[in-house]
């Protein structure tokens, strides 16, 4: 993905603007908090201390990374995170692996990921969908958290979900790992 994309020195790389309007309304406020923070790590108490409501807490609470904390990622892994949101899990992954490509369809959220990973140097943020990523096996791990349930807006037809998962599989190296989770208030279901 990196070799096929224009570079972005201070922002996310626009692969394709799908006009995604999904937002919880906290995106600009979360970006301001992250930009002003000294500690943007995955365990930052500073970030969560500014959370005043559910959306800001969702994006800034260190507990967000708990969904993947129990997993072991090889330090040399190349990871694609699909639907990276504002980067809470992205940041955790980037602290542990060699390379993270964060894919997020909402430009305002993608800008926050850039800020959240600003000093790491191993993370590139892209605006787009999985279909915008070159269809080649390039990743050791693909992380999809809180995304699958939105692929077809909850439709009963299985085809869009299966097609999405096939698209993920084609971007994994042989023997690669898919981390797939649907979040809820109590953890994962």
Secondary structure by P-SEA (a helix, b strand, c coil): cccccccccccccccccccccccccaaaaaaaaaaacccccccccccccccccaaaaaaccccccccccccccccccbbbbccccccaaaaaaaacccbbbbbbccaaaaaaaaaaacccccbbbbccccccccccccccbbbbcccccccccccccaaaaaaaaaaaaaacccccccbbbbbcccccc
